[in-house]
Amino acid sequence: MSENERKIEQINQKNKADSVQKQSLFNAATPLLLCRCLYFGERVASRYSLIHQENGHSLYDECMARIYQ
C-alpha cells in the first residue's frame, strides 16, 4: 500500500468514526429536543386554550418522565 493510500484509508477511518459519533449525539439529543418542542407547543396551545391537561400532567411532563425512568 502506498503512502497516499494509507493516508486516504486513515482519513476514511476518521470520517467513519466522526459519523458514528455524530449519529450517537443525535440519537441522544432527539428525545430531549422532542420534549422541548412539546413543552413550547403546549405553552402556546394552553395560552390559546387549545388543549386541556388532565390530572395536571402535560405531554412534556410525560415525555421527560419516560426519558429519565
C-alpha positions, 0 to 999 in steps of 0.5 A, a space after each residue: 500500500 502506498 503512502 497516499 493510500 494509507 493516508 486516504 484509508 486513515 482519513 476514511 477511518 476518521 470520517 467513519 468514526 466522526 459519523 458514528 459519533 455524530 449519529 450517537 449525539 443525535 440519537 441522544 439529543 432527539 428525545 430531549 429536543 422532542 420534549 422541548 418542542 412539546 413543552 413550547 407547543 403546549 405553552 402556546 396551545 394552553 395560552 390559546 386554550 387549545 388543549 386541556 391537561 388532565 390530572 395536571 400532567 402535560 405531554 412534556 411532563 410525560 415525555 421527560 418522565 419516560 426519558 429519565 425512568 
